[in-house]
Amino acid sequence: MTTVSEAQPLPWYCVSGKAGSDEVMTDFSRKARAATVEMRKLFPPTPLQRNDFLSERFDAEIYLKREDLAPVRSYKLRGAFNAMRKVLADDPEQGLFVCASAGNHAQGVAYVCRHFGVRGVVFMPVTTPQQKIQKTRTFGGDAIEIRLTGDYFDDTLAEAKAWCTAEGGHFLSPFDDADVIEGQASVMVEILDEIDPPDMVILPVGGGGLSGGVTRYLSQTAPMVGLRYVEPEGGASLAAAVAAGAPETLAEVNSFVDGAAVARIGNLPFEALSHVAPADVLKAPEDRICTTILELLNVEGIVLEPAGALSVDALSDLANQIRGRRIVCVTSGGNFDFERLPEVKERAQRYSGVKKYIILRLPQRPGALRDFLDLLGPEDDIARFEYMKKSARNFGSVLLGIETTHAANFAALFARLDAQGFVYNDITTNETMAEFVI
């Protein structure tokens, strides 16, 4: 892998007379390259790997930019480092940095505080899992202090900003900061240092720091590269902003893809993304993302968090556009808490149609349960069985979780139930029911 250094010649897109000549290398791209050079003091370039499994599936040349293999297992380290180094260059006496985060940004800030030998105070919601708290503490060591406050992130953020102002610290935003955006653009600097410009880069979108930085860098160095942006279906803040022409606050956010479930895209990132065509912004269903996480884990041994799997998950939506082309997916993070694995498997099975939940109205007579069991197919398995409140004197309700090997088996099972007069209700996709009984 090529390592960026000041001694190396610039690649083709920075050489006079080519598409990325000195005239094209404008202020932002120069700063992003300078940031990349400085980052080599902290960590080497993350791997850019051709993935044979995905390449064969989509009849394309698929590369993964493995930000999940960064020292803190996400790209957030880049923006935190760049912002902090520039603050310290302007004000060497600044010894206090503050952030609010329950995830990757906290770990990046902690890591960089220890590197520069400055004090960091990380505010986290009280509900933050211990695994994330411990990892942040491990990366920061004695350089950081963790303060747990607020049940919801908005409360935590307000507390962090107020405390930072009172103490005279520097607040490090996870994405709405020019220096953070510039640092995240180093992802694209590394990609173009290693391969010729790809046909398309697929980017996950949360607050917009990564997508805004990469977009701006490519617009100045390799504008022929196509871009697609992927956000969780339950947190599509970029799509809302593009439709409205300005950042909009979503009324409701599904927090499952916690690394990208942002209610409002940052103002500064949106300046770089305001021109994006609505068709280039994709929404990934949360349950489908789970199938991607499991497949990459089981087939490739790659551990991705939900936000880190967004770009790979979008390949299925882009299959007709990417055939025969070179594609780079940025796998943005791998901080996956394995305590979530049962939930991920559950969601994946439900999305794939191989697991369903039904409420069965079962006659209260001897042999009724056996009559039902006799209707199950050879590949059907009961994963959950629970008697519920009786709905009538002679009938009882049973919650059933049924797994099978092929989704089509359920159509056959339901046909047999109908033929025998069983009354049932499929609640698999009923979010309200699922929340309370599943």
N, C-alpha and C positions, 0 to 999 in steps of 0.2 A: 504494500500500500504506500502511495506517495505521501510524504509528510511535508506539510507546508513549512517553509523556513525562508527567512529573508535572503538567504544565499541562493535559493533556487530560482531559475528563470520562471517568469510568469507563464501560465498555460496559454493556449491559442487565443482564448477569448479576451486576453489582456494585451495581446501583441499588436502593435501598430499595423494597420493595413487589413486586419481581419474584422469579423463582425463585432468583436468587443474591443476595439482600439482604445487608445488613451482618451479620445473624445467621448467614448461610451463609458469608460471607467469613471463615473462621476463620484461626487463626494460620499454618498452612502456606500457604494460598493467598495471604495477605497478603505473606508472605516471598517467595513465588515471584514475585509481581508486583513487589515491590521489587527483586528480583534482576534481573528483566527490564529495569526502568528503568535500573539501573546498567550493564547490558550495552550500552546504546546508546552508552556512552563508548568501547566497544571495537569494535563492529560493528553494522550495521543489521539489522533483522529479515530472516530468510531468506525467499525467495519462497514464496508459497502459490499454486500454479498449477493451474487446471483443465486436465485432459488430455483433449483431444477423442478421441484414438485409443482410450484405455482406456474413456472414457465410452461411446463408440459400441459397443465390443466387449461391454461388460457391461450395456448398457442402464441406465446409472446416471450419476450426476454424480460423477465421480472427480477429486479434488484430490490433488496431490502437495505435501507440505511438504518443500521442497528443502534439507534439511540438508547434502546433498552440495555445496551452493553456499556454505556457511559459509567463513570465511577459511582454516580448516585442512581443509575439505572433510568435516567431520563435526560432529555435535552435541557431541562430547566437550569442545569448547572451553567450553561453557556451565557444566558442572559444575566444571571446573578453575578457571574465573574466579570463580565464586561462592564456592567453598571458600577460594580464596586470598585474596580480598578480605576475607572475614570473619575469617580468621586474622590478617591484617595489621591489621584494625580493632581486634582484641583485644590484639594484641602487635606493635606497629609495629617492634620490634627483631628480629623473626623474619626472618632473611635467607636461610634455606636451606630449599628444598622438594625432596622426593625422590619419585620414582615408579618403578615397574617396568612396562614396556610395550614391545611390539614394534610398535605401530601407532598408532591414532588418539589414544589417551590421551596418549601421549608427545608427539605434535605439539601437542595442546591445552595441555599443561603448559608446553612450551617457549615457545609463543606468549605465554602469560599471564605467564610469568617475565620475558620481555623487556618486556612492557607495564608491569609493576610495578617493574621494575628490581631484581629479586632474583635470587639465585643458585639455579639448578635443576640437580639431578643426576639424569639419566635412565639407569636400568639397563635394558639390553636383552640378550636372549640372543645368544650368539656367532653363532648361525645366522640372525640378522635380515638380510634383504636390504639391500644397500647403498642401494637407492632410498629405503627407509624411514629409514635412518640419516641420509642426506643431507637429506631433507625436515625431519626433526626438528632437525637442525643449522641449516638455513636459517631455520626459524621462530624458533628461540631465539637465534641469533647468539652473541654473547659472553656472554650471560646463562646459558648452559647448558653442562654437561659431560656427555658420553655415555660410559658405562662398559659395555663388553661383557663379560658373564660368564654362564656356565652354558649347557649345550646345550639345556636344557628350561626353560620359563617358571617352573615351580615353584622351580627352583634360583635363577633370577634374582630372583624375588620374595623368597625367604628372604635372599639376600645384600643386597638393597636395604633391607629392613627392619632387618637387623642393623646395616648401615652407618649408616642414618638415626638409629637409637637412640644409637649410639656418638658421632655427630657433633652430636647435639642438634637435628636438623632436624625438619621436619614432613612426615610421609608422606601423600601424596595418593593415596587409593584410587581406582580407576577407577569404582567403583559402590557399594561398601559404606561409604558416608559420607553422613551426613544432609545436609550442605551441598551435596555433589555431587548428590544426588537432588533437592534443592530447586532447584538450578540447571538441571537437565535439564527440570524442569517448565515452564521458560520457553518451551519449544517449544509447549506447549498454550496458554499465555498469549497468544502471538502469533497462534495460529490463531483463537482466540475474539475477538481484537481486530479481526480482518479479516472474518470471516463469522459468520453465526448458527450456533449449535451444529449440527454435522453429525449425521446419524443414527448414524454409526459412525466410529471411528478405529481403524486397524490399525497395531499397533506391533511392531517387531522386538524380540526379547528375547535378551540375552546374559547379563550379570551382573545385570540388572534395574534399573539406575539410571534409565534413560529411562522404562521401563514403570511402575516404581514411582512416579516423580515425576508422570507424566501421570495415572495412576490416582488418586492422592491428590488432585491438583488438581481433576480433574473431579468427584470424589465430593463436593467442597465447593462447587463453582461451577455445574456443569451435569451433575447425576447422571443425566439422561435420555439422555445420549450412550452408545451401546453401544461396547464395547471388544472387540477380538480381538487375541490375542497370537500372534506367529509366531516359532518358533525352528527352527534347522536340525535335521533328522531325526537327525543324528549328534551332537547336543549339546542334547538336550531336557531341560535342567535344571529349567525351570519346571514342565513336565509331571510330572517325577519328584517335585518338592517338593509340588505340589498333591495328587498321589496319596498321598504319605506324610504330609502335614500338617505338614511341616517340610523345610528344605533337605536334600537328599541329594547325596552325591558320586557322580557317574557313574563306573562302572568303566572306561569307554572313551569317548573323544571323537574324532569325525572333525574334523580341524582345517581342512578346506577353507574353511568359512565363518569365517575367522579372527577377524573382528570380533565374532562372536557364539558361537563354539564354546567355551563355558564349562562346566567340569565340575560346578560348584556355584553356584547362584544366591546372591546376597548375602543375608545375614541381615536387614539393614535393608530392602532392597527387598521381601523376601518378607513383611514385616509389612504392606505395602500390598497385596500380591497374594495373601495366604493365602485370601481369600474367593472367588477366581476359580473359575468352574465349569470342570471338565475339558474340556467341549465347546468352550469359548472359547479353548483353547490349541491351536494348529495346528502341525503338523510339516511343514516343507517339505523335500522330497528335494533333496539337494545337486545332483544332475544336472539336476533340473527348474529349479532356481535359475539354472543356466547358460543355459537357453533364455530365461529372462526377461532376463538381462543382455544377451544378444546381441540380442534383439528391441528392447529400449529403446535400445541403441546404434545399431542399423541403421535403425530406423524413426523414432525421436525424437531421436537424437543425444545421449542422456543417458548419461553414464558413471557406472555404479554399481559399487561393490565387492559381493562376494557378500552381506555382511550388509545393505548398503544396499538390495538388491533384495528382501529378505524380504517386506516388506509388500505390494509389488506382486505378487509371486509367489503370495501367498495368495489373491488375488482369484479365481483359478480354483476354489478350494475353497469360496468363499463366493458363487458366482454366483447361486444361488437365494435367498440372503438379502439381497443388495444391490440387486436389480433395482428401478429406480425411486427409489432413495434417494441421499442425499448422503453420500459416503464420503471420508475423508481418509486417505491412506497416507503414513506418515513414511518418506521415503527417507533413511536415517540416515547414509550415508557414500558418498563417491565416490573414495576413495583406492585406485584400481585400478591394479595394476602390469600394464602391457600385455604384459610378458613372459609373463603367465599366459594371454593370449588363446588361444593354440593349445590349451591344456588345457581352457579353458572351451568352446571350439568342439567339441572332441572329446567332452566330457561331454554337451553339448547334443545332438549328433548321435546318440549312443548312446541317450540318454533318449527322443528323438523317434522312434527306430527306423529311422533312415535310414542308420545305419552299424553294421556288425557285424563281429566278428572270428570267424573259424572256423579250426580246424585240420583240414586236409584230408589224408586218407590217399591218396596218389597212387601208382598203379602205376609202377614204374620201367621203362617201355617207351617206345619212340618213339611219339609222337602222343598220349600220355596227357594232357599239358598242353593240347594243342589241343582234345581232346575236352571237357575242362572249360571252356575259354574259350568254346567254341561254345554252352555252356548259359547264358552270361550274357545278360541281357536288354538291350535298347537303352538303358536308363537306368542300368544297373549299371556301376560303374567300380572298378577295383582300385586302392586307395590304398596298399596295402602287400603285398609278396610276399617271403617269406623262407623258404628251405629250412631245415628243422630236422633234428635227429638222426633217422637212419633207425630205424624201429621194427621192421623185418624186412628180410630179404635183398632181397625183390622189391618193397618198398614204402618210400616216404619220406613224411615229414610236412612239410606246407607251412603256414606261418602266413599267412593271408590277411586283409587289411582291405578290406572292400567297402563302397562308398558308393553310394547310389541316391537318387532324388528322392522316392519315396513308400515308406513303410514296408511297404505291402502287396506291393511287388515281391519282398520276401524270401520270402514264403510261396510265391510262384510259382517262385522260384529253387530253394528247397529241395525242392519237389515234383519239379522236373526232375532234381535231383541224385539223389533217391531212386529215381526211375524208371530212371536209368542205372546204379544200383548203386554210386554213390560213397559212401564212408564219411567222415563229417565230424563235428566236435563244435563247437557254437556256444558260445564262451567269453565272449561279450560281457558277460554279467552275473555271471561268475565272478570275484569280487573277487581271490581268491588268484592265479588264473592271470593276470588282467589286470595285477596289480602286477608280475609278473615278466616277462611277454612283451609287454605293450602299453606 
